[in-house]
């Protein structure tokens, strides 16, 4: 009888005690049409853009192509000409809402990172780069990783260079564009470029800075854009060793390579 009583009591407790459930409902999601966004240039056709979210209760995430901001009001100087799309993600109680706004940039009248102009120039035609046969005896070859600044070990003779008469054209028309063309102007490859001047490397022998940044390409590579000893290894991330208005020196090796191992170097100049 004692066991039966205990069983009946257990069943009663299970029926009588409801589980604790949190029935708190989530707030609603603001629709795209309800967003109060103001995106405009500070000058007529200028490249400095102010982005403001005036929507009550909605947090901000701005993607302005060159970076992001989580401020309700953000300002960015864009380096690109033409129609540009600013992306916005609004965060509210019920989730998120996505919207875009466009601006048309006709002139670069506010300062941008110097490297945009060094790579692509300031005009709508962009800037062409070719092999730097004027300043270097060898423009494509190998040298010491993290230590040397130009190809000096195994090199390709000038008459055997791939893409000898080709050009790389960087431009900012609508975005960071990079096009490889042949001597007749035919497009061989076309893609985009980006750079990170905070990604530097030091010479482990003396601790001095060796590279000044990184160049990253998408959908395109440079002249003879592969590792020196492996034609199938197409390179799209380069260490920038030199970048002026007239000259550019790039280098590549696997990121875990030891100092003084065979790295591939490219020496280019403004056409």
Short mmCIF file of the C-alpha atoms (twelve columns), coordinates in Angstrom:
data_MODEL
# 
_entry.id   MODEL 
# 
loop_
_atom_site.group_PDB 
_atom_site.id 
_atom_site.type_symbol 
_atom_site.label_atom_id 
_atom_site.label_alt_id 
_atom_site.label_comp_id 
_atom_site.label_asym_id 
_atom_site.label_seq_id 
_atom_site.Cartn_x 
_atom_site.Cartn_y 
_atom_site.Cartn_z 
_atom_site.pdbx_PDB_model_num 
ATOM 1   C CA . UNK A 1   0.000  0.000  0.000   1 
ATOM 2   C CA . UNK A 2   2.852  2.330  0.821   1 
ATOM 3   C CA . UNK A 3   4.293  1.929  -2.693  1 
ATOM 4   C CA . UNK A 4   0.880  2.548  -4.283  1 
ATOM 5   C CA . UNK A 5   0.431  5.751  -2.278  1 
ATOM 6   C CA . UNK A 6   3.824  7.034  -3.305  1 
ATOM 7   C CA . UNK A 7   3.017  6.341  -6.965  1 
ATOM 8   C CA . UNK A 8   -0.313 8.182  -6.789  1 
ATOM 9   C CA . UNK A 9   1.395  11.157 -5.107  1 
ATOM 10  C CA . UNK A 10  4.064  11.324 -7.850  1 
ATOM 11  C CA . UNK A 11  1.448  11.360 -10.599 1 
ATOM 12  C CA . UNK A 12  -0.492 14.147 -8.828  1 
ATOM 13  C CA . UNK A 13  2.648  16.272 -8.541  1 
ATOM 14  C CA . UNK A 14  3.435  15.862 -12.243 1 
ATOM 15  C CA . UNK A 15  -0.085 16.904 -13.239 1 
ATOM 16  C CA . UNK A 16  -0.366 19.738 -10.759 1 
ATOM 17  C CA . UNK A 17  3.016  21.397 -11.502 1 
ATOM 18  C CA . UNK A 18  3.022  23.212 -14.895 1 
ATOM 19  C CA . UNK A 19  6.453  23.756 -16.468 1 
ATOM 20  C CA . UNK A 20  7.849  27.313 -16.380 1 
ATOM 21  C CA . UNK A 21  7.529  28.804 -19.878 1 
ATOM 22  C CA . UNK A 22  8.733  32.237 -21.000 1 
ATOM 23  C CA . UNK A 23  5.979  33.481 -23.278 1 
ATOM 24  C CA . UNK A 24  7.547  36.921 -23.748 1 
ATOM 25  C CA . UNK A 25  6.960  37.940 -27.347 1 
ATOM 26  C CA . UNK A 26  9.650  39.535 -29.487 1 
ATOM 27  C CA . UNK A 27  9.159  43.058 -30.679 1 
ATOM 28  C CA . UNK A 28  8.287  43.770 -34.293 1 
ATOM 29  C CA . UNK A 29  10.732 44.284 -37.130 1 
ATOM 30  C CA . UNK A 30  10.771 47.742 -38.660 1 
ATOM 31  C CA . UNK A 31  10.069 47.561 -42.386 1 
ATOM 32  C CA . UNK A 32  12.433 49.023 -44.964 1 
ATOM 33  C CA . UNK A 33  9.883  51.711 -45.834 1 
ATOM 34  C CA . UNK A 34  9.783  52.859 -42.201 1 
ATOM 35  C CA . UNK A 35  13.511 53.550 -42.030 1 
ATOM 36  C CA . UNK A 36  14.444 57.213 -41.830 1 
ATOM 37  C CA . UNK A 37  17.869 57.299 -43.452 1 
ATOM 38  C CA . UNK A 38  19.697 60.332 -44.770 1 
ATOM 39  C CA . UNK A 39  22.700 59.669 -47.021 1 
ATOM 40  C CA . UNK A 40  24.205 62.592 -48.920 1 
ATOM 41  C CA . UNK A 41  27.435 64.224 -50.028 1 
ATOM 42  C CA . UNK A 42  28.673 67.285 -48.202 1 
ATOM 43  C CA . UNK A 43  29.350 69.009 -51.541 1 
ATOM 44  C CA . UNK A 44  27.661 68.748 -54.928 1 
ATOM 45  C CA . UNK A 45  28.989 65.523 -56.477 1 
ATOM 46  C CA . UNK A 46  31.737 65.327 -53.854 1 
ATOM 47  C CA . UNK A 47  33.215 62.210 -52.293 1 
ATOM 48  C CA . UNK A 48  32.635 62.957 -48.598 1 
ATOM 49  C CA . UNK A 49  29.444 61.151 -47.605 1 
ATOM 50  C CA . UNK A 50  27.392 61.628 -44.419 1 
ATOM 51  C CA . UNK A 51  25.133 58.732 -43.374 1 
ATOM 52  C CA . UNK A 52  22.501 59.299 -40.682 1 
ATOM 53  C CA . UNK A 53  19.944 56.916 -39.211 1 
ATOM 54  C CA . UNK A 54  17.006 58.913 -37.779 1 
ATOM 55  C CA . UNK A 55  14.838 55.842 -37.082 1 
ATOM 56  C CA . UNK A 56  13.823 55.664 -33.383 1 
ATOM 57  C CA . UNK A 57  14.770 52.433 -31.619 1 
ATOM 58  C CA . UNK A 58  16.859 51.070 -34.502 1 
ATOM 59  C CA . UNK A 59  20.594 50.463 -34.165 1 
ATOM 60  C CA . UNK A 60  22.936 51.125 -37.081 1 
ATOM 61  C CA . UNK A 61  25.427 49.190 -39.152 1 
ATOM 62  C CA . UNK A 62  26.753 51.120 -42.156 1 
ATOM 63  C CA . UNK A 63  28.841 49.462 -44.899 1 
ATOM 64  C CA . UNK A 64  30.319 52.335 -46.911 1 
ATOM 65  C CA . UNK A 65  32.589 50.192 -49.142 1 
ATOM 66  C CA . UNK A 66  35.848 51.392 -47.588 1 
ATOM 67  C CA . UNK A 67  34.819 50.336 -44.081 1 
ATOM 68  C CA . UNK A 68  31.976 49.929 -41.603 1 
ATOM 69  C CA . UNK A 69  30.477 52.005 -38.785 1 
ATOM 70  C CA . UNK A 70  27.978 51.261 -36.025 1 
ATOM 71  C CA . UNK A 71  27.338 54.924 -35.255 1 
ATOM 72  C CA . UNK A 72  23.937 56.496 -35.862 1 
ATOM 73  C CA . UNK A 73  25.765 59.157 -37.910 1 
ATOM 74  C CA . UNK A 74  28.917 58.288 -39.845 1 
ATOM 75  C CA . UNK A 75  31.111 60.177 -42.311 1 
ATOM 76  C CA . UNK A 76  33.360 58.621 -44.948 1 
ATOM 77  C CA . UNK A 77  35.463 59.971 -47.814 1 
ATOM 78  C CA . UNK A 78  35.095 57.500 -50.697 1 
ATOM 79  C CA . UNK A 79  37.821 57.247 -53.349 1 
ATOM 80  C CA . UNK A 80  35.542 55.964 -56.124 1 
ATOM 81  C CA . UNK A 81  33.863 57.896 -58.919 1 
ATOM 82  C CA . UNK A 82  30.390 57.144 -60.245 1 
ATOM 83  C CA . UNK A 83  27.308 55.706 -58.557 1 
ATOM 84  C CA . UNK A 84  28.110 54.099 -55.202 1 
ATOM 85  C CA . UNK A 85  25.851 51.913 -53.070 1 
ATOM 86  C CA . UNK A 86  25.843 52.369 -49.296 1 
ATOM 87  C CA . UNK A 87  24.463 49.383 -47.371 1 
ATOM 88  C CA . UNK A 88  22.584 49.722 -44.089 1 
ATOM 89  C CA . UNK A 89  21.523 47.091 -41.559 1 
ATOM 90  C CA . UNK A 90  19.127 48.253 -38.858 1 
ATOM 91  C CA . UNK A 91  18.818 46.305 -35.603 1 
ATOM 92  C CA . UNK A 92  15.497 46.348 -33.758 1 
ATOM 93  C CA . UNK A 93  13.794 44.224 -31.073 1 
ATOM 94  C CA . UNK A 94  12.421 41.686 -33.536 1 
ATOM 95  C CA . UNK A 95  15.489 41.268 -35.734 1 
ATOM 96  C CA . UNK A 96  17.108 43.262 -38.518 1 
ATOM 97  C CA . UNK A 97  16.165 45.172 -41.639 1 
ATOM 98  C CA . UNK A 98  18.426 45.765 -44.646 1 
ATOM 99  C CA . UNK A 99  18.398 48.761 -46.982 1 
ATOM 100 C CA . UNK A 100 20.640 50.487 -49.521 1 
ATOM 101 C CA . UNK A 101 21.111 54.080 -50.587 1 
ATOM 102 C CA . UNK A 102 23.041 55.385 -53.602 1 
ATOM 103 C CA . UNK A 103 25.180 58.453 -54.139 1 
ATOM 104 C CA . UNK A 104 26.869 59.674 -57.316 1 
ATOM 105 C CA . UNK A 105 30.447 60.892 -56.943 1 
ATOM 106 C CA . UNK A 106 31.704 63.195 -59.661 1 
ATOM 107 C CA . UNK A 107 34.843 64.547 -58.037 1 
ATOM 108 C CA . UNK A 108 37.343 63.603 -55.330 1 
ATOM 109 C CA . UNK A 109 37.304 66.854 -53.370 1 
ATOM 110 C CA . UNK A 110 38.082 65.434 -49.901 1 
ATOM 111 C CA . UNK A 111 41.280 63.609 -48.924 1 
ATOM 112 C CA . UNK A 112 41.425 59.815 -49.107 1 
ATOM 113 C CA . UNK A 113 44.239 57.365 -48.342 1 
ATOM 114 C CA . UNK A 114 47.246 58.275 -50.475 1 
ATOM 115 C CA . UNK A 115 47.583 54.748 -51.825 1 
ATOM 116 C CA . UNK A 116 44.359 55.028 -53.883 1 
ATOM 117 C CA . UNK A 117 45.949 57.770 -55.972 1 
ATOM 118 C CA . UNK A 118 49.371 56.130 -56.101 1 
ATOM 119 C CA . UNK A 119 47.840 52.969 -57.543 1 
ATOM 120 C CA . UNK A 120 45.032 54.336 -59.708 1 
ATOM 121 C CA . UNK A 121 45.782 58.021 -60.288 1 
ATOM 122 C CA . UNK A 122 43.201 60.765 -59.972 1 
ATOM 123 C CA . UNK A 123 41.525 60.785 -63.386 1 
ATOM 124 C CA . UNK A 124 38.758 58.682 -64.876 1 
ATOM 125 C CA . UNK A 125 41.195 56.874 -67.195 1 
ATOM 126 C CA . UNK A 126 42.982 55.186 -64.323 1 
ATOM 127 C CA . UNK A 127 46.701 54.464 -64.211 1 
ATOM 128 C CA . UNK A 128 48.665 51.950 -66.302 1 
ATOM 129 C CA . UNK A 129 51.578 49.905 -64.945 1 
ATOM 130 C CA . UNK A 130 54.162 47.943 -66.967 1 
ATOM 131 C CA . UNK A 131 57.407 46.081 -66.283 1 
ATOM 132 C CA . UNK A 132 60.029 48.459 -64.865 1 
ATOM 133 C CA . UNK A 133 62.764 47.821 -67.410 1 
ATOM 134 C CA . UNK A 134 64.170 51.307 -66.850 1 
ATOM 135 C CA . UNK A 135 65.315 50.935 -63.248 1 
ATOM 136 C CA . UNK A 136 66.017 47.201 -62.858 1 
ATOM 137 C CA . UNK A 137 68.121 44.672 -64.727 1 
ATOM 138 C CA . UNK A 138 65.706 41.956 -63.579 1 
ATOM 139 C CA . UNK A 139 62.000 42.610 -63.022 1 
ATOM 140 C CA . UNK A 140 60.671 39.109 -62.298 1 
ATOM 141 C CA . UNK A 141 62.501 36.467 -60.331 1 
ATOM 142 C CA . UNK A 142 63.467 35.288 -56.871 1 
ATOM 143 C CA . UNK A 143 65.247 36.740 -53.876 1 
ATOM 144 C CA . UNK A 144 65.443 36.483 -50.115 1 
ATOM 145 C CA . UNK A 145 62.088 36.445 -48.297 1 
ATOM 146 C CA . UNK A 146 61.805 39.162 -45.618 1 
ATOM 147 C CA . UNK A 147 65.301 40.423 -46.405 1 
ATOM 148 C CA . UNK A 148 65.810 41.535 -50.017 1 
ATOM 149 C CA . UNK A 149 63.967 44.197 -52.021 1 
ATOM 150 C CA . UNK A 150 64.266 43.031 -55.633 1 
ATOM 151 C CA . UNK A 151 64.827 39.852 -57.673 1 
ATOM 152 C CA . UNK A 152 68.489 38.881 -57.675 1 
ATOM 153 C CA . UNK A 153 68.720 35.067 -57.624 1 
ATOM 154 C CA . UNK A 154 66.905 33.148 -60.367 1 
ATOM 155 C CA . UNK A 155 65.426 35.667 -62.808 1 
ATOM 156 C CA . UNK A 156 63.595 35.666 -66.129 1 
ATOM 157 C CA . UNK A 157 65.494 37.365 -68.989 1 
ATOM 158 C CA . UNK A 158 63.644 40.313 -70.501 1 
ATOM 159 C CA . UNK A 159 63.098 38.591 -73.845 1 
ATOM 160 C CA . UNK A 160 61.447 35.642 -72.071 1 
ATOM 161 C CA . UNK A 161 59.064 37.646 -69.880 1 
ATOM 162 C CA . UNK A 162 55.397 36.731 -69.973 1 
ATOM 163 C CA . UNK A 163 53.055 39.666 -70.585 1 
ATOM 164 C CA . UNK A 164 56.033 41.673 -71.865 1 
ATOM 165 C CA . UNK A 165 53.862 44.148 -73.769 1 
ATOM 166 C CA . UNK A 166 50.856 43.968 -71.467 1 
ATOM 167 C CA . UNK A 167 49.608 46.553 -68.991 1 
ATOM 168 C CA . UNK A 168 47.855 46.590 -65.633 1 
ATOM 169 C CA . UNK A 169 45.296 49.392 -65.370 1 
ATOM 170 C CA . UNK A 170 44.073 50.404 -61.926 1 
ATOM 171 C CA . UNK A 171 41.024 52.692 -61.898 1 
ATOM 172 C CA . UNK A 172 38.420 53.944 -59.429 1 
ATOM 173 C CA . UNK A 173 35.471 54.277 -61.810 1 
ATOM 174 C CA . UNK A 174 32.628 52.815 -59.779 1 
ATOM 175 C CA . UNK A 175 34.978 50.813 -57.578 1 
ATOM 176 C CA . UNK A 176 38.566 49.563 -57.154 1 
ATOM 177 C CA . UNK A 177 39.024 48.014 -60.608 1 
ATOM 178 C CA . UNK A 178 42.067 46.278 -62.043 1 
ATOM 179 C CA . UNK A 179 42.300 45.224 -65.699 1 
ATOM 180 C CA . UNK A 180 45.087 43.395 -67.518 1 
ATOM 181 C CA . UNK A 181 45.225 44.207 -71.241 1 
ATOM 182 C CA . UNK A 182 47.458 43.108 -74.098 1 
ATOM 183 C CA . UNK A 183 49.329 45.315 -76.558 1 
ATOM 184 C CA . UNK A 184 46.183 45.689 -78.691 1 
ATOM 185 C CA . UNK A 185 44.015 46.748 -75.754 1 
ATOM 186 C CA . UNK A 186 42.209 43.425 -75.452 1 
ATOM 187 C CA . UNK A 187 41.110 42.562 -71.925 1 
ATOM 188 C CA . UNK A 188 42.901 39.468 -70.605 1 
ATOM 189 C CA . UNK A 189 41.705 39.607 -66.999 1 
ATOM 190 C CA . UNK A 190 39.497 41.942 -65.007 1 
ATOM 191 C CA . UNK A 191 38.856 42.105 -61.280 1 
ATOM 192 C CA . UNK A 192 39.204 44.248 -58.167 1 
ATOM 193 C CA . UNK A 193 41.939 45.342 -55.823 1 
ATOM 194 C CA . UNK A 194 42.283 46.282 -52.185 1 
ATOM 195 C CA . UNK A 195 45.178 47.153 -49.918 1 
ATOM 196 C CA . UNK A 196 46.009 47.038 -46.230 1 
ATOM 197 C CA . UNK A 197 48.883 49.306 -45.246 1 
ATOM 198 C CA . UNK A 198 48.763 48.088 -41.635 1 
ATOM 199 C CA . UNK A 199 49.804 44.570 -42.714 1 
ATOM 200 C CA . UNK A 200 53.583 44.957 -42.619 1 
ATOM 201 C CA . UNK A 201 56.431 42.516 -42.100 1 
ATOM 202 C CA . UNK A 202 59.822 42.994 -40.470 1 
ATOM 203 C CA . UNK A 203 63.270 41.675 -41.318 1 
ATOM 204 C CA . UNK A 204 64.021 39.086 -38.605 1 
ATOM 205 C CA . UNK A 205 67.765 39.635 -38.942 1 
ATOM 206 C CA . UNK A 206 67.732 43.272 -37.845 1 
ATOM 207 C CA . UNK A 207 64.134 43.928 -36.770 1 
ATOM 208 C CA . UNK A 208 63.671 46.687 -39.352 1 
ATOM 209 C CA . UNK A 209 60.435 47.032 -41.308 1 
ATOM 210 C CA . UNK A 210 60.684 45.172 -44.603 1 
ATOM 211 C CA . UNK A 211 57.282 45.607 -46.295 1 
ATOM 212 C CA . UNK A 212 54.963 48.616 -46.231 1 
ATOM 213 C CA . UNK A 213 51.606 46.864 -46.729 1 
ATOM 214 C CA . UNK A 214 49.666 44.268 -48.694 1 
ATOM 215 C CA . UNK A 215 47.945 44.350 -52.075 1 
ATOM 216 C CA . UNK A 216 45.015 41.945 -52.473 1 
ATOM 217 C CA . UNK A 217 43.457 41.111 -55.850 1 
ATOM 218 C CA . UNK A 218 40.228 39.355 -56.826 1 
ATOM 219 C CA . UNK A 219 39.576 37.885 -60.262 1 
ATOM 220 C CA . UNK A 220 42.880 39.103 -61.689 1 
ATOM 221 C CA . UNK A 221 46.610 38.940 -61.033 1 
ATOM 222 C CA . UNK A 222 49.640 40.991 -62.043 1 
ATOM 223 C CA . UNK A 223 51.979 40.505 -65.006 1 
ATOM 224 C CA . UNK A 224 53.378 36.971 -64.793 1 
ATOM 225 C CA . UNK A 225 51.046 36.616 -61.847 1 
ATOM 226 C CA . UNK A 226 52.230 33.267 -60.519 1 
ATOM 227 C CA . UNK A 227 54.941 31.887 -58.259 1 
ATOM 228 C CA . UNK A 228 58.312 31.816 -60.021 1 
ATOM 229 C CA . UNK A 229 58.779 28.059 -59.672 1 
ATOM 230 C CA . UNK A 230 55.120 27.085 -60.103 1 
ATOM 231 C CA . UNK A 231 53.122 28.454 -63.041 1 
ATOM 232 C CA . UNK A 232 49.928 26.907 -61.668 1 
ATOM 233 C CA . UNK A 233 50.149 28.842 -58.383 1 
ATOM 234 C CA . UNK A 234 48.348 32.090 -59.239 1 
ATOM 235 C CA . UNK A 235 49.137 34.789 -56.683 1 
ATOM 236 C CA . UNK A 236 46.509 37.282 -55.499 1 
ATOM 237 C CA . UNK A 237 48.006 38.573 -52.224 1 
ATOM 238 C CA . UNK A 238 51.296 40.457 -52.422 1 
ATOM 239 C CA . UNK A 239 53.590 42.181 -49.966 1 
ATOM 240 C CA . UNK A 240 54.184 45.773 -51.086 1 
ATOM 241 C CA . UNK A 241 57.872 46.633 -50.781 1 
ATOM 242 C CA . UNK A 242 57.763 49.941 -52.653 1 
ATOM 243 C CA . UNK A 243 54.945 52.163 -53.864 1 
ATOM 244 C CA . UNK A 244 55.480 55.654 -55.246 1 
ATOM 245 C CA . UNK A 245 53.767 57.602 -57.977 1 
ATOM 246 C CA . UNK A 246 56.185 56.025 -60.473 1 
ATOM 247 C CA . UNK A 247 57.308 52.644 -59.124 1 
ATOM 248 C CA . UNK A 248 55.938 49.552 -57.410 1 
ATOM 249 C CA . UNK A 249 57.737 46.443 -56.126 1 
ATOM 250 C CA . UNK A 250 55.739 43.408 -54.985 1 
ATOM 251 C CA . UNK A 251 56.753 40.133 -53.372 1 
ATOM 252 C CA . UNK A 252 55.166 36.790 -52.466 1 
ATOM 253 C CA . UNK A 253 56.058 33.703 -50.473 1 
ATOM 254 C CA . UNK A 254 53.928 31.391 -48.327 1 
ATOM 255 C CA . UNK A 255 53.066 33.155 -45.062 1 
ATOM 256 C CA . UNK A 256 54.899 30.524 -43.006 1 
ATOM 257 C CA . UNK A 257 58.087 30.654 -45.101 1 
ATOM 258 C CA . UNK A 258 61.365 31.220 -43.300 1 
ATOM 259 C CA . UNK A 259 63.571 34.247 -43.923 1 
ATOM 260 C CA . UNK A 260 65.951 34.047 -46.889 1 
ATOM 261 C CA . UNK A 261 63.900 31.364 -48.659 1 
ATOM 262 C CA . UNK A 262 63.071 31.836 -52.355 1 
ATOM 263 C CA . UNK A 263 60.410 34.532 -52.700 1 
ATOM 264 C CA . UNK A 264 58.976 35.800 -56.001 1 
ATOM 265 C CA . UNK A 265 59.428 39.494 -56.851 1 
ATOM 266 C CA . UNK A 266 57.750 41.809 -59.395 1 
ATOM 267 C CA . UNK A 267 59.118 45.252 -60.359 1 
ATOM 268 C CA . UNK A 268 56.663 47.609 -62.113 1 
ATOM 269 C CA . UNK A 269 56.548 51.242 -63.167 1 
ATOM 270 C CA . UNK A 270 53.965 53.764 -64.250 1 
ATOM 271 C CA . UNK A 271 53.570 53.799 -68.014 1 
# 
